[in-house]
Amino acid sequence: SSLTGSMGCCSPRRMPWGRWPAPAPWSAWACAWSDSAAHSPPRPWPFARPRPRPARRCSPARPWRHPASSSGCSSGSTTPCPGRLPVDSPASMLPSLFAPGRSGRFALLLGIGAGQAVCVIAAALAVRQIFHLLSQEGTESGSALALAATSLLAASILLGGLRMAERVVSERLGQSYIGDLRLSLFDRLAALAPRSLFRRSRGAVMLRFVGDLTALRQWVSLGLARLLVAGATCTILLTVLLVIDWRLGTAAGLVLLAGGILAMRVGERLHAVIGEARRHRSRLAANVNEKIASMPVVQIFGQVQRERRRLRQQSRNLAGSMVERARMTGALRAITETTGAVVMGLVLIVGSREVAAGRITVATLVAVIAIIGLMIPPLRDLGRVHEYWKGAQVARDKISRFLELPTLVPESPGARRLRQGEGRLRFQRVTLYGSLQQVSATAGAGRLVVVTGANGAGKSTLLALAARLIDPDRGRVILDGRNIADVRLSSLRRAIGMVGPDLPLLRGSLMRNLCYRHPRADATELQRIIELCGVDHILEQLPEGLGTRIQEGGLNLSTGQRQRIALARAMLGQPRLLLLDEVDAFLDPAGTAILERVLEQFEGTVLMVTQRPERMARADDIWVLEQGILRRRPPAGPVSGRVGIAASADTGRFPRHVDDRDRPRRTGAWR
C-alpha cells in the first residue's frame, strides 16, 4: 500500500481498520514518557523523520494504550504509571465461583456428602444387624429382622435420592457459573477493538464460547462438586473405619493415598495432552468454518481434493491427540478401579486377622465390607476429577488469553451525553501510529465529504476513528464541539449511522435487521426509511415481507439488496452523522439512484469512502489520504456558495486545519 511502500495490500500486517506497528520497539516507550528529550520514540513509519517528543504523562482520565500493547503500560515494572487508572487483569474479569448466589450450593453439596456418609453407615449397621440375627440359631428374631431390613431399604432409598439431588445441585451450580462467565466473555467480545477481533479466527472464538465453557462446566459440575461430595463422604467413612478398628482404617487410608499419588503422577502428562487436542480441534474448527463461508472459492478454482486432503490430515491429527487423551484418562480410571479393588481385598485380609484375634466380630467385618462396597462409587467419581481439573486449567488459560486482547475504547469516568447538534465533525491533529499522521480537517454540518485514496491509505481507519471504534494515539475527534472521548458511548452511537463491508446483516428476520439500530422506531419513520432506501422493492419480491428470514451475513440476498437494507438500518433513527465505507461499490444503476436520493434528502453530515469520480464530482469536499497524510482536493464540479481555500502550488497541500463552519449546508440537492 501507499502507507508502507513495497509491502502491498496483501501484506499479512494489513488490517481492516489500519495497521499495527511492530510491537517490540514500542514496548519500553509506551509508558516511559520522560522529561528528557532524549527519550524520543522510534520512527513509526519509514518516511517519518525522528524528532524530539515533548514530555507527557499518562492521562488521569483513562488508561493510555499503544496499539501494539494489550495492557497499556508495558515497561516491565509492576508499579502502575502515575495518575493512570488500573487496568483489570484477566483474573479479575472472571466471575467469582463463590458468589453469594453459589456459596449456598457449595454448602448444600457438603451437606449432601455428609448425608450420603450417614446413609452408608446406617446401611452398614443394618447389614451388621441382619447378619448377626441370621447367624443366631433358635432365637425368635422375625420382628427385629424386618426392622433391620426396613432400615436397610430406607437407607438405600435415601442414598439414591441424595445422589440424584447431588447431580441436580451440581448442574445448577455449573450452569450458574458458566452463565455468568458466558456473559463476561460476550462483554469482552463486544469490547474488543476491531483489529483484535479480526486477527482471531471464528473457530478459535467459537471454541472459547463452546469448548472452553464446556470444560469449565464439567469441572464445576462433575469435578469440583464431586470432589466436595465424595471427599466429605470418604472422609467421614474413613473416620468411622478408624473408630471401628484403627488397623482397618489405616490400611484403607494408605491404599487410597497411594492411589491418589499415582493418579497425580499420571495426570501430569494429561495437561499437555489436553492442550494438544484442543489446538488440533481449534485448527479443524477454523478450517471447517472458513470452508463453509468460502466454498465457492474452493469450487471455482478446482481445489476440492486439496482441501479434502488438508481436512483429512487435520482429522488424523485430532484423532491421534484424542486417542492419547483417552489413553491417559483410561489410565486414571484404571487406577481408581484398582485402588477400590485393592482396598476391598486388603480390608478382607486385615479384617480376617482381626476376627481371628478376637478384636472384631464377623458381623462387624461384614459391616466394614459393606461400607467399602458403598465407597466404591464415590471413589469412581473422584477418579475423573483430575481429568476435569486438567481440562479446566487449559480452558481457563485460553479464556484468560482471550480476555487479554486489546479492548475497544473505554468510556471515561464522568462521560456526559452528547448534546444536540447538526453533525459538525472535526479531526484535530489526529495521529494513529502506523496509519494516520497529524490529520486535521473539518466536515461542516450537513456537508458531503468524500474520502478517497489508495488501498491501505487509512480511509476505513478514519471512519473508525469518527465512530470511536478506536481512539487516536494523539489528537482529538470532535463532534458538535465535544470531544467524543468524553462522551457516553451510548449517546455517541445514537448520533452515528454507519454502513461498511465489515458491518454485515445479522441472522434473523428482515424486520429485526432494519430496526437493529433503533428497535423502538415508530411505524411512520420505518415506512419512510423503507421507501427512501428502496427496501419496498425488495419486499415486493419476498413472499414473507418483513418476516423473511435473513441468513448469516445476508447470504440469501443479492449484494445490492444487502447494501440497501444496511443503508436503511443506518438511516433509521435520524443520525446526525452518516459514515459510508465503499457503499457504492456493488450497486447497479437502480441502486446508485437510490443512494443519490438518500444523500440528497439526508440533512446530516456524510463522510463517504469511495473511488468513483462521479461521486467526487458531486461532493462538497474531497479528502485524499496519501501515506497517512490527509490532503484536501477541491471538487471537480461547481459547489454553490463554497468558500475557496488556497493550497500550495508546489505541494498541493491545504492548511492542516480546514474549517467549514461558515460554509452553507447541503439542502436537498446535489451541488
C-alpha positions in Angstrom: 0.0 0.0 0.0 1.0 3.6 -0.2 1.5 3.7 3.5 4.1 1.1 3.8 5.8 1.4 0.5 6.5 -2.0 -1.1 4.6 -4.1 1.4 1.4 -4.0 -0.8 -2.2 -4.5 0.1 -1.7 -8.3 0.6 0.7 -7.9 3.4 -0.1 -10.0 6.4 0.2 -6.9 8.5 -2.8 -5.3 6.7 -5.8 -4.9 8.9 -9.3 -3.7 8.1 -9.1 -0.7 10.4 -5.5 0.3 9.7 -2.1 -1.3 10.5 -0.3 -2.4 13.6 3.2 -1.2 14.0 6.0 -3.5 15.0 5.3 -4.0 18.8 8.8 -4.7 20.0 10.4 -1.2 19.6 7.5 0.5 21.4 7.0 -1.7 24.4 9.6 0.1 26.5 8.5 3.5 25.3 4.7 3.1 25.8 4.9 4.1 29.5 8.3 5.8 29.8 7.4 9.3 28.8 10.3 11.2 30.3 11.0 14.9 30.9 14.1 14.5 28.8 14.0 14.9 25.1 16.4 12.0 24.7 13.5 9.5 25.2 12.0 10.0 21.8 10.2 7.1 20.2 11.5 5.2 17.1 10.2 6.2 13.7 6.7 5.0 13.4 6.9 4.8 9.6 9.7 4.7 7.1 9.3 8.3 5.8 9.0 10.0 9.2 11.9 12.0 10.5 12.9 11.5 14.1 12.2 14.5 16.2 12.1 15.1 20.0 8.9 14.4 21.7 7.5 16.7 24.5 7.2 15.3 28.0 3.9 13.6 28.5 2.2 11.8 31.4 -0.4 9.1 31.3 -3.8 10.6 31.3 -5.6 10.5 34.6 -9.0 10.1 32.9 -8.4 6.8 31.2 -5.6 4.4 30.5 -3.4 5.2 27.5 -2.8 2.2 25.3 -0.5 1.9 22.4 -2.0 -0.1 19.6 0.8 -2.7 19.9 0.2 -3.1 23.6 -2.7 -5.2 25.1 -2.3 -3.9 28.6 -1.3 -0.3 28.4 1.9 0.1 30.4 4.5 -2.4 29.3 7.7 -1.1 30.8 8.2 -4.2 32.8 7.6 -2.6 36.1 4.8 -3.8 38.4 4.2 -0.3 39.6 1.4 1.5 37.8 2.0 4.7 35.9 1.3 7.8 38.0 -2.2 9.0 37.5 -3.3 6.0 35.4 -6.4 4.1 36.1 -5.8 0.5 37.0 -6.4 -1.9 34.1 -8.4 -5.0 35.0 -6.4 -8.2 34.9 -8.0 -11.3 33.2 -8.4 -13.0 36.5 -10.4 -10.1 37.9 -12.7 -10.2 34.8 -13.7 -13.9 35.6 -16.8 -14.2 37.7 -16.3 -15.5 41.2 -17.0 -19.1 41.7 -18.1 -18.4 45.3 -20.5 -15.6 44.5 -23.3 -15.1 47.0 -25.8 -17.0 44.8 -23.5 -20.0 44.6 -21.8 -20.3 48.0 -25.1 -21.7 49.4 -24.9 -24.5 46.8 -21.4 -25.4 47.9 -22.6 -25.7 51.5 -25.5 -27.8 50.3 -23.2 -30.1 48.4 -21.1 -30.6 51.6 -24.3 -31.4 53.4 -25.3 -33.9 50.7 -21.9 -35.6 51.1 -22.3 -35.9 54.8 -25.8 -37.2 54.3 -24.6 -39.9 52.0 -22.0 -40.9 54.5 -24.7 -41.2 57.2 -26.8 -43.3 54.8 -23.9 -45.6 54.2 -23.2 -46.0 57.9 -26.9 -46.7 58.5 -27.0 -49.3 55.7 -23.8 -50.9 57.1 -25.3 -51.1 60.6 -28.5 -52.7 59.2 -26.4 -55.2 57.3 -24.5 -56.0 60.5 -27.7 -56.4 62.4 -29.2 -58.7 59.7 -26.0 -60.8 59.7 -26.0 -61.0 63.4 -29.7 -62.1 63.6 -29.3 -64.7 60.8 -26.2 -66.2 62.5 -28.1 -66.9 65.7 -30.0 -70.2 65.7 -33.1 -70.9 67.7 -34.0 -67.3 68.5 -37.2 -65.6 67.5 -35.9 -62.6 65.6 -38.6 -62.0 63.0 -39.6 -58.5 64.0 -36.0 -57.4 64.6 -35.0 -58.9 61.2 -37.9 -57.0 59.5 -36.9 -53.8 61.2 -33.3 -54.2 60.1 -34.3 -55.0 56.5 -36.6 -51.9 56.5 -33.8 -49.8 57.8 -31.5 -51.1 55.0 -34.2 -50.3 52.4 -34.8 -46.8 53.7 -31.1 -46.0 53.9 -30.6 -47.3 50.3 -33.6 -45.2 49.0 -32.4 -42.1 50.8 -28.9 -42.6 49.5 -30.2 -42.8 45.9 -32.3 -39.7 46.5 -29.2 -37.8 47.8 -27.2 -38.8 44.8 -29.9 -37.5 42.5 -30.0 -34.3 44.4 -26.2 -34.1 44.1 -26.5 -34.2 40.3 -29.2 -31.5 40.3 -27.5 -29.1 42.6 -24.1 -29.6 41.0 -25.6 -29.0 37.5 -27.3 -25.8 38.7 -24.0 -24.7 40.2 -22.2 -25.3 37.0 -24.8 -23.6 34.8 -24.9 -20.6 37.1 -21.2 -20.1 36.9 -21.0 -20.7 33.2 -23.9 -18.4 32.5 -22.0 -15.6 34.3 -18.8 -16.5 32.5 -20.6 -16.6 29.1 -21.9 -13.0 29.7 -18.4 -11.9 30.7 -17.0 -13.4 27.5 -19.7 -11.7 25.5 -19.0 -8.3 27.2 -15.3 -8.8 26.4 -16.2 -9.7 22.8 -18.3 -6.6 22.5 -15.5 -4.5 23.9 -12.8 -5.9 21.6 -11.1 -3.5 19.2 -11.8 -4.4 15.6 -8.1 -5.0 15.0 -8.0 -7.6 17.8 -11.2 -9.3 16.7 -10.3 -9.6 13.1 -7.0 -11.2 14.0 -8.8 -14.1 15.6 -10.3 -16.9 13.6 -14.0 -17.6 14.1 -13.3 -21.1 15.0 -11.0 -20.1 17.9 -13.6 -17.6 19.2 -16.3 -20.1 18.9 -14.2 -22.6 20.8 -14.0 -20.1 23.7 -17.8 -20.0 23.9 -18.4 -23.7 23.4 -15.4 -25.9 24.1 -13.8 -23.9 26.9 -17.1 -23.2 28.7 -18.0 -26.9 28.4 -14.7 -27.8 30.0 -15.2 -25.4 32.9 -18.8 -26.5 33.4 -17.6 -30.1 33.6 -15.0 -29.1 36.2 -17.6 -27.2 38.3 -20.5 -29.7 37.9 -18.7 -33.0 37.6 -15.3 -32.3 39.1 -15.5 -29.8 42.0 -19.0 -30.8 43.1 -18.0 -34.5 43.1 -14.8 -33.6 44.9 -16.8 -31.9 47.7 -19.4 -34.6 48.0 -17.1 -37.7 47.5 -14.4 -36.1 49.7 -16.9 -35.4 52.5 -18.3 -38.9 52.2 -15.0 -40.8 52.1 -13.5 -38.7 54.9 -16.4 -39.5 57.2 -16.4 -43.2 56.3 -12.6 -43.5 56.8 -13.1 -41.9 60.2 -15.7 -44.4 61.1 -13.4 -47.2 60.0 -10.7 -45.9 62.3 -13.2 -45.8 65.1 -14.2 -49.4 64.4 -10.7 -50.7 64.1 -7.7 -48.5 63.6 -5.8 -51.2 61.6 -8.6 -51.5 59.1 -8.9 -47.7 58.8 -5.2 -47.2 58.4 -4.9 -49.9 55.7 -7.7 -48.5 53.7 -6.4 -44.9 54.1 -2.9 -45.9 53.0 -4.1 -47.6 49.8 -6.3 -44.6 48.9 -3.4 -42.2 49.5 -1.1 -44.3 47.3 -3.8 -44.4 44.6 -4.2 -40.6 44.7 -0.4 -40.0 44.4 -0.2 -42.4 41.4 -3.1 -40.6 39.8 -1.4 -37.2 40.3 1.8 -38.5 38.7 -0.1 -39.9 35.7 -2.2 -36.7 35.4 0.9 -34.5 34.9 1.1 -35.7 31.3 -2.6 -35.1 30.8 -2.4 -31.3 30.8 -0.1 -31.3 27.8 -2.2 -33.9 26.0 -5.4 -31.9 26.6 -3.7 -28.8 25.3 -2.6 -30.5 22.1 -6.0 -31.9 21.5 -7.6 -28.5 21.9 -5.1 -27.0 19.4 -6.0 -29.6 16.8 -9.7 -29.1 17.4 -9.3 -25.3 17.1 -7.5 -25.6 13.8 -10.1 -28.1 12.5 -13.0 -25.8 13.6 -11.4 -22.8 12.0 -10.8 -24.6 8.7 -14.3 -26.0 8.5 -15.8 -22.6 9.4 -13.7 -21.0 6.7 -14.7 -23.6 4.1 -18.4 -23.2 4.9 -18.1 -19.4 4.2 -15.9 -19.7 1.1 -16.8 -23.0 -0.5 -17.4 -21.2 -3.9 -13.8 -20.2 -3.9 -12.7 -23.8 -3.5 -15.1 -25.0 -6.2 -14.3 -22.4 -8.8 -10.6 -22.9 -8.6 -10.8 -26.7 -8.5 -9.2 -27.2 -5.1 -11.7 -29.6 -3.6 -9.4 -32.6 -3.4 -6.6 -30.4 -1.9 -8.9 -29.1 0.8 -10.1 -32.6 1.4 -6.6 -33.9 1.9 -6.0 -31.0 4.3 -9.2 -31.8 6.3 -8.2 -35.5 6.4 -4.8 -34.6 7.8 -6.3 -32.4 10.4 -8.8 -35.1 11.3 -5.9 -37.6 11.7 -4.0 -35.2 14.0 -7.1 -34.6 16.1 -7.8 -38.3 16.2 -4.3 -39.1 17.4 -4.4 -36.5 20.2 -7.9 -37.6 21.3 -6.7 -41.3 21.4 -3.8 -40.2 23.5 -6.1 -38.3 25.8 -8.4 -41.3 26.0 -5.3 -43.4 26.9 -4.4 -41.1 29.8 -8.0 -40.8 31.1 -8.3 -44.6 30.8 -5.2 -44.9 32.9 -6.7 -42.7 35.6 -9.9 -44.7 35.7 -7.9 -47.9 35.9 -6.0 -46.5 38.9 -9.3 -45.7 40.5 -10.8 -49.2 39.9 -7.6 -50.9 41.0 -7.5 -48.8 44.2 -11.0 -49.8 45.1 -10.3 -53.5 44.5 -7.1 -53.3 46.5 -8.9 -51.6 49.4 -11.6 -54.3 49.4 -9.0 -57.1 49.3 -6.8 -55.6 52.0 -9.8 -55.0 54.3 -10.8 -58.6 53.9 -7.2 -59.8 54.8 -6.8 -57.4 57.7 -10.3 -58.0 58.9 -9.9 -61.8 58.9 -6.8 -61.4 61.0 -8.7 -59.1 63.4 -11.6 -61.6 63.6 -9.1 -64.4 64.4 -7.5 -62.2 67.1 -10.9 -61.6 68.6 -10.7 -57.8 68.2 -13.8 -57.6 66.0 -16.7 -59.9 65.2 -17.7 -61.4 61.9 -20.8 -59.2 61.8 -18.6 -56.1 62.2 -16.3 -57.3 59.4 -19.4 -57.7 57.1 -20.5 -54.1 58.0 -17.0 -52.9 57.2 -17.1 -54.7 53.8 -20.5 -53.1 53.2 -19.0 -49.7 53.9 -16.1 -50.3 51.5 -18.5 -51.5 48.8 -20.6 -48.4 49.1 -17.5 -46.2 49.0 -16.6 -47.6 45.5 -19.0 -45.2 43.6 -17.6 -42.1 45.3 -14.1 -43.3 44.5 -15.0 -43.7 40.9 -16.3 -40.2 40.9 -13.0 -39.0 42.3 -11.2 -40.8 39.5 -12.4 -38.4 36.9 -11.9 -35.2 39.0 -8.3 -35.0 37.9 -9.3 -35.2 34.2 -11.8 -32.4 34.6 -9.3 -30.3 36.5 -6.7 -30.5 33.8 -9.2 -29.7 31.1 -10.4 -26.7 33.1 -6.9 -25.5 33.6 -6.3 -25.4 29.8 -9.7 -23.8 29.2 -9.1 -21.1 31.9 -5.7 -20.4 30.3 -7.3 -19.9 26.9 -10.1 -17.7 28.2 -7.5 -15.6 30.1 -5.6 -15.0 26.9 -8.9 -14.1 25.2 -9.6 -11.6 28.0 -6.1 -10.1 27.5 -6.9 -9.0 23.9 -6.8 -5.2 23.4 -10.2 -3.8 24.1 -12.3 -1.2 22.4 -12.1 2.4 23.6 -13.2 2.7 27.3 -15.8 5.1 28.4 -14.1 7.7 30.6 -15.3 8.4 34.1 -17.7 11.3 34.2 -18.6 11.0 30.5 -21.6 13.1 29.5 -24.3 12.8 27.0 -23.6 14.2 23.6 -25.5 17.5 23.2 -27.8 18.3 20.3 -26.0 19.4 17.2 -26.0 19.3 13.4 -23.2 16.8 12.9 -20.1 19.0 12.6 -17.1 16.7 12.7 -13.6 17.8 13.3 -10.3 15.9 13.4 -7.7 17.9 15.4 -4.1 16.8 14.8 -5.1 13.1 14.9 -2.3 10.5 14.8 -2.7 6.8 14.8 0.7 5.1 14.7 1.1 3.1 11.5 -2.0 4.5 9.8 -2.6 8.3 10.1 -0.3 11.2 10.8 -1.3 14.7 12.0 -4.7 14.6 10.4 -6.6 17.9 10.8 -9.8 18.7 8.9 -13.4 19.6 9.5 -16.5 18.3 7.9 -19.1 21.1 8.2 -22.6 20.4 9.3 -24.8 19.0 6.5 -22.0 18.6 4.1 -21.0 15.6 1.9 -17.3 14.8 2.3 -15.7 12.1 0.1 -12.7 10.3 1.4 -10.5 8.7 -1.2 -7.0 7.3 -1.6 -5.1 4.1 -2.4 -5.8 0.8 -0.7 -4.4 0.7 2.8 -4.2 4.5 3.0 -6.3 4.7 6.1 -9.8 5.5 4.8 -11.6 2.9 6.8 -9.4 3.8 9.8 -10.6 7.4 9.6 -14.2 6.3 9.7 -13.5 4.0 12.6 -12.0 7.0 14.5 -15.1 9.1 13.7 -17.3 6.2 15.1 -14.9 5.8 18.0 -14.3 2.1 17.3 -10.7 3.0 18.0 -9.1 6.0 19.7 -6.2 8.0 18.3 -2.8 7.8 19.9 -2.6 11.6 19.7 -5.1 14.3 18.8 -8.8 14.6 19.2 -12.0 13.8 17.3 -14.7 16.4 18.0 -18.4 16.1 17.1 -20.5 19.2 17.6 -18.0 20.8 19.8 -17.5 17.9 22.1 -14.5 15.5 22.3 -16.1 12.1 21.6 -13.6 10.6 24.1 -15.5 12.4 26.8 -19.0 11.4 25.6 -21.1 8.4 26.6 -20.7 5.7 24.1 -24.5 5.0 24.0 -25.1 8.7 23.2 -22.5 8.7 20.5 -23.8 5.5 18.9 -27.3 7.1 18.7 -25.8 10.0 16.8 -23.9 8.0 14.2 -25.1 5.7 11.4 -22.6 3.5 9.6 -22.5 1.2 6.6 -19.5 -0.8 5.6 -18.2 -4.2 4.4 -17.3 -5.2 8.0 -20.9 -4.5 9.2 -22.9 -7.4 7.7 -26.5 -8.3 8.2 -27.4 -10.5 11.1 -29.2 -13.8 11.2 -32.9 -13.2 11.9 -35.9 -11.5 10.3 -35.7 -8.6 7.8 -37.6 -6.5 10.4 -35.0 -7.3 13.0 -32.2 -6.1 10.8 -33.9 -2.9 9.8 -34.7 -1.9 13.3 -31.5 -3.2 14.9 -30.0 0.3 15.4 -33.3 1.8 16.6 -35.6 -1.0 17.9 -38.3 1.4 19.1 -38.7 3.2 15.8 -42.3 4.1 15.0 -44.1 2.7 12.0 -44.2 6.0 10.2 -40.5 6.6 10.4 -39.8 2.9 9.4 -42.0 3.2 6.4 -40.3 6.4 5.3 -36.9 4.8 5.5 -38.1 1.7 3.7 -39.3 3.8 0.8 -36.3 6.1 0.8 -33.8 3.3 0.6 -35.7 1.2 -1.9 -36.4 -1.6 0.5 -40.0 -1.6 -0.6 -38.9 -3.0 -4.0 -37.1 -5.8 -2.1 -40.2 -6.6 -0.1 -42.3 -7.0 -3.2 -40.0 -9.9 -4.2 -40.2 -11.6 -0.8 -43.4 -13.5 0.0 -43.0 -13.2 3.7 -42.2 -9.5 3.6 -40.6 -8.1 6.7 -40.8 -11.5 8.3 -38.4 -13.0 5.8 -35.5 -14.9 7.5 -32.1 -13.5 6.7 -29.2 -15.9 6.8 -25.9 -15.1 8.4 -24.4 -12.2 6.6 -27.4 -11.9 4.3 -26.2 -14.7 2.0 -29.7 -15.4 0.8 -29.9 -11.9 -0.7 -28.0 -10.2 -3.5 -25.2 -7.8 -2.8 -27.3 -4.9 -3.9 -30.2 -5.9 -1.6 -27.8 -6.3 1.3 -26.5 -2.8 0.7 -30.0 -1.3 0.6 -31.0 -3.0 3.8 -27.7 -2.0 5.5 -28.2 1.6 4.4 -31.8 1.6 5.8 -30.5 0.2 9.1 -28.0 3.0 9.4 -30.6 5.7 8.4 -33.3 4.7 10.9 -33.3 6.9 13.9 -32.2 10.1 12.1 -28.5 10.1 12.9 -26.7 13.4 12.6 -23.5 11.8 11.1 -23.6 9.1 8.4 -20.4 7.1 7.7 -20.4 5.2 4.4 -17.5 2.9 3.6 -17.5 1.8 -0.1 -21.2 1.6 0.0 -21.5 2.2 -3.8 -19.0 -0.5 -4.8 -21.5 -3.1 -5.9 -24.6 -1.1 -6.7 -26.4 -1.3 -10.1 -27.8 1.8 -11.7 -31.1 1.5 -9.8 -29.2 1.1 -6.5 -27.0 4.1 -7.4 -30.0 6.2 -8.0 -31.4 5.2 -4.6 -28.1 6.1 -2.9 -28.2 9.5 -4.6 -31.7 10.1 -3.4 -30.7 9.1 0.1 -27.8 11.5 0.1 -29.9 14.3 -1.3 -32.6 14.0 1.4 -30.2 13.3 4.4 -29.9 16.5 6.4 -26.9 15.5 8.4 -23.2 15.2 7.7 -21.9 12.5 5.4 -18.4 11.0 5.4 -18.2 8.7 2.4 -15.3 6.5 1.3 -15.5 6.0 -2.4 -13.3 5.8 -5.5 -16.0 6.8 -8.1 -15.2 10.0 -9.9 -18.9 10.9 -10.4 -19.3 10.8 -6.6 -16.3 13.1 -6.1 -17.7 15.5 -8.7 -20.9 16.0 -6.6 -19.2 16.2 -3.2 -18.9 19.3 -1.1 -15.3 18.4 -0.1 -12.8 15.7 -1.1 -10.2 14.4 1.4 -7.4 12.4 -0.2 -5.3 10.2 2.1 -1.7 9.5 0.9 0.8 7.7 3.1 -1.2 8.6 6.3 -1.4 12.3 5.4 -4.7 14.0 4.6 -4.7 16.3 1.6 -7.7 18.2 0.6 -8.7 18.5 -3.0 -11.4 20.8 -4.4 -14.4 19.1 -6.1 -14.3 18.9 -9.8 -17.9 20.1 -10.2 -19.3 23.5 -9.1 -20.2 23.9 -5.5 -22.6 26.8 -4.8 -21.6 29.1 -2.0 -18.3 27.3 -1.4 -15.6 29.4 0.2 -12.3 28.8 -1.5 -9.2 27.7 0.4 -5.9 28.3 -1.1 -3.4 25.5 -1.5 0.3 25.5 -2.1 1.0 25.4 -5.8 4.1 23.3 -5.2 2.8 20.6 -2.9 -0.9 20.8 -3.3 -1.3 20.7 0.4 -4.0 22.7 2.2 -3.8 24.0 5.7 -3.6 21.4 8.5 -6.9 22.5 9.9 -9.7 23.1 7.3 -12.8 24.8 8.9 -16.1 24.6 7.0 -18.1 26.3 9.8 -19.2 29.3 7.6 -20.0 27.3 4.5 -23.6 26.8 3.5 -25.2 23.4 4.2 -26.5 20.9 1.6 -30.2 21.4 1.3 -31.9 18.7 -0.6 -29.9 18.8 -3.9 -26.5 17.8 -5.2 -24.0 20.6 -5.7 
